[in-house]
Amino acid sequence: MLLMLSTAKTKHGALTLSSILFKHFSSNSTTPNQISTIPKQPLAPTASVLCSLLSKETTASVDSLLGSFKQQLSSELVLQILMNYKQLGRRKTLDFFSWAGLQMHFQFDDCVVEFMADFLGRRKLFDDMKHLLLTVSLHKGGVSCRAVSTCIRFLGREGRIREALCVFQEMESRFGCKPDNLVYNNVLYVLCKKDSSGHLIDFALAVFRRIESPDVYSYSNMLVGLCKFGRFETAVEVFGEMCSTGLVPTRSAVNVLIGELCLLSAKEAAVAKVRVKNVRRPFKILVPNVHEKSGAIQPAVGVFWEVYKLGLLPSTFVIIRLLLELSKLGKMEEAVGVLRAVEGRKLSCVEEGYCIVMKGLCEHCCVEEASRLFGRMLSQGMKPRLTIYNSVICMLCKLGNLDGAESVFKMMNKKRCLPDSCTYSALVHAYCEAGKWKAAYDLMIEMLGLGCSPPFHTYSSVDKLLRENEQTDLCFKLERKLETQILEKLCKDGQLDDAYEKLKSMVEKGFYPPVYARDSFKNAFRKYGKLNIARDLLQTIDDMDNNEEKQLCTQ
């Protein structure tokens, strides 16, 4: 507590700031200056001399150094010296202010008090900061709203909520200062953004209602606080009031409001686990998560369009969240509208937004709108991601439009977008349902050739279709190809025991892997120093190959 412990030599001896608090001085008129309006200018000659004297390394008191300058002291001179605190250091700056306050009976202009309140707050000297305001007030000096708001803001940042509220509630009775919007906004900032308990949100709302003409920050702070503590209906009402006055909220407030409404909508649509106890063996079931409030996505969309009309857009993260929620709920018309509005502003989320909306349109089989949006992507030179191609192909296959799915598949190859197992599986299943066994088999072989592992049900569908069409040889070829791919993957992953068992089972079935698969098997065992284990099995395969060759030659 440097300011409280700093001393100033007077005829009464060493006095601390705390001992001066209740000492009576005559009042002096104040000039309502704002510290932010005072530009930093070169030091006046007198201020330069005082700073030079204070900067000296000496044990002499401030009064002995600057005693001859007492008559020249003024608020402007004091402020110039205080603003050079980097040159003086914290201790000497506080010593000088204590000395100057004694000489001028703390009859400073507002700008000096505001500067010192900020100076003390930044250094977390909160008790000194409050004593400063009380000292100036008791000495009939002027305490401005800016000084009080600075005190409230710093106390709130440090989590000293109760102390900040005490300063606010006592400012008229103790400091003779009526709150203005700056004070109210700092109080709302403390209650809505820094308080984590939620017990004071009703008090914050009462403070907000006391403001005669709330400004952008009043509304924005209130919106953040109401969303933070789950008061969404009130938040939407306050937002409506704000829009009716023509004010535009801050972007952070819009992000919080839309983001929290989307999150609430997601919780409404989620499922919850409920334990059934009134049975012999209790069990859990999944049931819809019934929420007291419903339809949170509609207010979120409404807020988006209101701020869009006012020329403001939420952040990329919030827009993506909104599009995801709309797509999940099947509200594709609203999602397309939001995407087109965002596209007009050329935000960084346009490409990802297209991906989300395209997937939603395909999942809900909105063929016409998906086709238009897909064509728009291509016409604007965008390169659709693999997930978009897969969504379109899955939708067309689901609707039985194999020609369209094949066209999109060919387009993928032209655009050099490599398909994955999902792409192949969708097409294979569509061919199987259409009874096109040859196309399904060819596509499965191509899939295995690219190293894509088909799901078991996909392979089963092709195998069943081939057997139904008496294509047993192709069934064996397909099985051998699949077994070989699995063997190579096990060798690549270093799973030697599983690889050994897989090759052994293949040999028992009469499947002899190709040379490249045997080399992979041998190299994997050699890498881990276990080639002796693999040599016997490989020798067995070579012997069988030799026997087959001899039989062919004799025939």
Solvent accessible surface area in square Angstrom, and as a share of the most:
residue,aa,sasa,rsa
1,M,89,0.40
2,L,56,0.28
3,L,0,0.00
4,M,40,0.18
5,L,123,0.61
6,S,9,0.06
7,T,63,0.36
8,A,3,0.02
9,K,102,0.43
10,T,46,0.27
11,K,187,0.79
12,H,118,0.53
13,G,31,0.30
14,A,63,0.49
15,L,34,0.17
16,T,43,0.25
17,L,0,0.00
18,S,34,0.22
19,S,68,0.44
20,I,1,0.01
21,L,8,0.04
22,F,159,0.66
23,K,78,0.33
24,H,137,0.61
25,F,29,0.12
26,S,80,0.51
27,S,76,0.49
28,N,78,0.40
29,S,99,0.64
30,T,50,0.29
31,T,66,0.38
32,P,110,0.69
33,N,51,0.26
34,Q,70,0.31
35,I,39,0.20
36,S,84,0.54
37,T,94,0.55
38,I,55,0.28
39,P,87,0.55
40,K,141,0.60
41,Q,111,0.49
42,P,123,0.77
43,L,56,0.28
44,A,41,0.32
45,P,110,0.69
46,T,38,0.22
47,A,0,0.00
48,S,50,0.32
49,V,71,0.41
50,L,0,0.00
51,C,1,0.01
52,S,58,0.38
53,L,37,0.18
54,L,5,0.02
55,S,39,0.25
56,K,108,0.46
57,E,169,0.76
58,T,60,0.35
59,T,148,0.86
60,A,48,0.37
61,S,37,0.24
62,V,19,0.11
63,D,31,0.16
64,S,80,0.51
65,L,44,0.22
66,L,0,0.00
67,G,25,0.24
68,S,95,0.62
69,F,35,0.14
70,K,77,0.33
71,Q,173,0.77
72,Q,96,0.43
73,L,21,0.11
74,S,47,0.30
75,S,11,0.07
76,E,127,0.57
77,L,15,0.08
78,V,0,0.00
79,L,5,0.03
80,Q,33,0.15
81,I,0,0.00
82,L,0,0.00
83,M,39,0.17
84,N,26,0.13
85,Y,60,0.23
86,K,175,0.74
87,Q,102,0.45
88,L,11,0.05
89,G,31,0.30
90,R,105,0.38
91,R,141,0.51
92,K,32,0.14
93,T,0,0.00
94,L,1,0.00
95,D,18,0.09
96,F,0,0.00
97,F,0,0.00
98,S,2,0.01
99,W,0,0.00
100,A,0,0.00
101,G,0,0.00
102,L,13,0.06
103,Q,47,0.21
104,M,33,0.15
105,H,70,0.31
106,F,0,0.00
107,Q,9,0.04
108,F,1,0.00
109,D,28,0.14
110,D,15,0.08
111,C,3,0.02
112,V,0,0.00
113,V,1,0.00
114,E,3,0.02
115,F,24,0.10
116,M,0,0.00
117,A,0,0.00
118,D,38,0.20
119,F,5,0.02
120,L,0,0.00
121,G,2,0.02
122,R,154,0.56
123,R,63,0.23
124,K,126,0.54
125,L,13,0.07
126,F,10,0.04
127,D,48,0.25
128,D,0,0.00
129,M,0,0.00
130,K,53,0.22
131,H,44,0.20
132,L,0,0.00
133,L,0,0.00
134,L,21,0.10
135,T,0,0.00
136,V,0,0.00
137,S,19,0.12
138,L,63,0.31
139,H,0,0.00
140,K,112,0.48
141,G,12,0.12
142,G,19,0.18
143,V,13,0.07
144,S,18,0.11
145,C,23,0.14
146,R,76,0.28
147,A,0,0.00
148,V,0,0.00
149,S,1,0.01
150,T,9,0.05
151,C,0,0.00
152,I,1,0.00
153,R,57,0.21
154,F,12,0.05
155,L,0,0.00
156,G,0,0.00
157,R,123,0.45
158,E,79,0.35
159,G,48,0.46
160,R,75,0.27
161,I,21,0.10
162,R,157,0.57
163,E,52,0.23
164,A,0,0.00
165,L,13,0.06
166,C,67,0.40
167,V,11,0.07
168,F,6,0.02
169,Q,114,0.51
170,E,65,0.29
171,M,1,0.00
172,E,94,0.42
173,S,102,0.65
174,R,121,0.44
175,F,25,0.10
176,G,69,0.66
177,C,12,0.07
178,K,148,0.63
179,P,14,0.09
180,D,60,0.31
181,N,47,0.24
182,L,66,0.33
183,V,0,0.00
184,Y,23,0.09
185,N,16,0.08
186,N,12,0.06
187,V,1,0.00
188,L,0,0.00
189,Y,49,0.19
190,V,0,0.00
191,L,0,0.00
192,C,0,0.00
193,K,78,0.33
194,K,81,0.34
195,D,11,0.06
196,S,100,0.64
197,S,61,0.40
198,G,18,0.17
199,H,148,0.66
200,L,22,0.11
201,I,9,0.04
202,D,86,0.44
203,F,60,0.25
204,A,0,0.00
205,L,30,0.15
206,A,53,0.41
207,V,0,0.00
208,F,4,0.01
209,R,124,0.45
210,R,122,0.45
211,I,10,0.05
212,E,160,0.72
213,S,81,0.52
214,P,32,0.20
215,D,44,0.23
216,V,39,0.23
217,Y,132,0.50
218,S,0,0.00
219,Y,10,0.04
220,S,5,0.03
221,N,13,0.07
222,M,0,0.00
223,L,1,0.01
224,V,17,0.10
225,G,0,0.00
226,L,0,0.00
227,C,3,0.02
228,K,89,0.38
229,F,48,0.20
230,G,29,0.28
231,R,78,0.28
232,F,25,0.11
233,E,114,0.51
234,T,28,0.16
235,A,0,0.00
236,V,48,0.28
237,E,108,0.48
238,V,0,0.00
239,F,8,0.03
240,G,39,0.37
241,E,61,0.28
242,M,0,0.00
243,C,28,0.17
244,S,94,0.61
245,T,82,0.48
246,G,51,0.49
247,L,48,0.24
248,V,54,0.31
249,P,4,0.02
250,T,37,0.21
251,R,114,0.41
252,S,61,0.40
253,A,0,0.00
254,V,1,0.01
255,N,31,0.16
256,V,47,0.27
257,L,1,0.01
258,I,0,0.00
259,G,4,0.04
260,E,53,0.24
261,L,3,0.02
262,C,1,0.01
263,L,71,0.36
264,L,14,0.07
265,S,4,0.03
266,A,30,0.23
267,K,104,0.44
268,E,35,0.16
269,A,54,0.42
270,A,44,0.34
271,V,92,0.53
272,A,36,0.28
273,K,149,0.63
274,V,66,0.38
275,R,119,0.43
276,V,33,0.19
277,K,147,0.62
278,N,137,0.70
279,V,66,0.38
280,R,227,0.83
281,R,194,0.71
282,P,62,0.39
283,F,96,0.40
284,K,120,0.51
285,I,71,0.36
286,L,118,0.59
287,V,45,0.26
288,P,100,0.63
289,N,51,0.26
290,V,137,0.79
291,H,69,0.31
292,E,173,0.77
293,K,62,0.26
294,S,99,0.64
295,G,39,0.38
296,A,5,0.04
297,I,4,0.02
298,Q,83,0.37
299,P,44,0.27
300,A,0,0.00
301,V,10,0.06
302,G,33,0.32
303,V,3,0.02
304,F,0,0.00
305,W,77,0.27
306,E,67,0.30
307,V,0,0.00
308,Y,61,0.23
309,K,151,0.64
310,L,64,0.32
311,G,52,0.50
312,L,33,0.16
313,L,13,0.06
314,P,1,0.00
315,S,26,0.16
316,T,48,0.28
317,F,134,0.56
318,V,8,0.04
319,I,0,0.00
320,I,19,0.10
321,R,70,0.26
322,L,1,0.00
323,L,1,0.00
324,L,91,0.45
325,E,7,0.03
326,L,0,0.00
327,S,9,0.06
328,K,128,0.54
329,L,65,0.32
330,G,30,0.29
331,K,62,0.26
332,M,11,0.05
333,E,151,0.68
334,E,56,0.25
335,A,0,0.00
336,V,10,0.05
337,G,24,0.23
338,V,0,0.00
339,L,1,0.01
340,R,115,0.42
341,A,8,0.06
342,V,1,0.00
343,E,23,0.10
344,G,62,0.59
345,R,97,0.35
346,K,177,0.75
347,L,48,0.24
348,S,102,0.66
349,C,2,0.01
350,V,16,0.09
351,E,81,0.36
352,E,68,0.31
353,G,1,0.01
354,Y,0,0.00
355,C,11,0.07
356,I,17,0.09
357,V,0,0.00
358,M,0,0.00
359,K,76,0.32
360,G,2,0.02
361,L,1,0.00
362,C,4,0.03
363,E,112,0.50
364,H,79,0.35
365,C,46,0.28
366,C,44,0.26
367,V,53,0.30
368,E,127,0.57
369,E,35,0.16
370,A,2,0.01
371,S,64,0.41
372,R,136,0.49
373,L,1,0.01
374,F,19,0.08
375,G,35,0.34
376,R,96,0.35
377,M,1,0.00
378,L,54,0.27
379,S,94,0.60
380,Q,85,0.38
381,G,63,0.61
382,M,41,0.18
383,K,167,0.71
384,P,10,0.06
385,R,105,0.38
386,L,51,0.25
387,T,61,0.36
388,I,2,0.01
389,Y,1,0.00
390,N,13,0.06
391,S,17,0.11
392,V,11,0.06
393,I,0,0.00
394,C,44,0.26
395,M,6,0.03
396,L,17,0.08
397,C,13,0.08
398,K,138,0.58
399,L,90,0.45
400,G,57,0.55
401,N,68,0.35
402,L,22,0.11
403,D,106,0.55
404,G,18,0.18
405,A,0,0.00
406,E,53,0.24
407,S,64,0.41
408,V,13,0.07
409,F,22,0.09
410,K,127,0.54
411,M,55,0.24
412,M,0,0.00
413,N,79,0.40
414,K,169,0.71
415,K,113,0.48
416,R,221,0.81
417,C,24,0.14
418,L,146,0.72
419,P,13,0.08
420,D,47,0.24
421,S,39,0.25
422,C,62,0.37
423,T,0,0.00
424,Y,1,0.00
425,S,12,0.08
426,A,17,0.13
427,L,2,0.01
428,V,0,0.00
429,H,48,0.21
430,A,10,0.08
431,Y,16,0.06
432,C,21,0.13
433,E,150,0.67
434,A,56,0.43
435,G,38,0.37
436,K,97,0.41
437,W,68,0.24
438,K,123,0.52
439,A,34,0.27
440,A,0,0.00
441,Y,26,0.10
442,D,66,0.34
443,L,17,0.09
444,M,0,0.00
445,I,52,0.26
446,E,79,0.35
447,M,0,0.00
448,L,7,0.04
449,G,53,0.51
450,L,101,0.50
451,G,52,0.50
452,C,24,0.14
453,S,60,0.39
454,P,17,0.11
455,P,50,0.31
456,F,164,0.68
457,H,109,0.48
458,T,0,0.00
459,Y,30,0.11
460,S,40,0.26
461,S,31,0.20
462,V,0,0.00
463,D,24,0.12
464,K,131,0.56
465,L,18,0.09
466,L,0,0.00
467,R,120,0.44
468,E,111,0.50
469,N,56,0.29
470,E,150,0.67
471,Q,53,0.23
472,T,60,0.35
473,D,104,0.54
474,L,34,0.17
475,C,0,0.00
476,F,99,0.41
477,K,120,0.51
478,L,1,0.00
479,E,37,0.17
480,R,101,0.37
481,K,68,0.29
482,L,27,0.13
483,E,20,0.09
484,T,5,0.03
485,Q,24,0.11
486,I,64,0.33
487,L,1,0.00
488,E,57,0.26
489,K,113,0.48
490,L,28,0.14
491,C,9,0.05
492,K,180,0.76
493,D,72,0.37
494,G,22,0.21
495,Q,81,0.36
496,L,14,0.07
497,D,114,0.59
498,D,76,0.39
499,A,0,0.00
500,Y,56,0.21
501,E,100,0.45
502,K,44,0.19
503,L,0,0.00
504,K,87,0.37
505,S,37,0.24
506,M,1,0.00
507,V,17,0.10
508,E,131,0.59
509,K,114,0.48
510,G,43,0.41
511,F,25,0.11
512,Y,38,0.14
513,P,0,0.00
514,P,38,0.24
515,V,103,0.59
516,Y,115,0.44
517,A,0,0.00
518,R,40,0.15
519,D,63,0.33
520,S,37,0.24
521,F,0,0.00
522,K,73,0.31
523,N,81,0.41
524,A,9,0.07
525,F,4,0.02
526,R,121,0.44
527,K,158,0.67
528,Y,111,0.42
529,G,69,0.67
530,K,89,0.38
531,L,36,0.18
532,N,112,0.57
533,I,93,0.47
534,A,0,0.00
535,R,120,0.44
536,D,104,0.54
537,L,17,0.09
538,L,15,0.07
539,Q,96,0.43
540,T,55,0.32
541,I,0,0.00
542,D,59,0.31
543,D,62,0.32
544,M,64,0.29
545,D,34,0.17
546,N,73,0.37
547,N,77,0.40
548,E,82,0.37
549,E,104,0.47
550,K,133,0.56
551,Q,110,0.49
552,L,125,0.62
553,C,114,0.68
554,T,119,0.69
555,Q,176,0.78
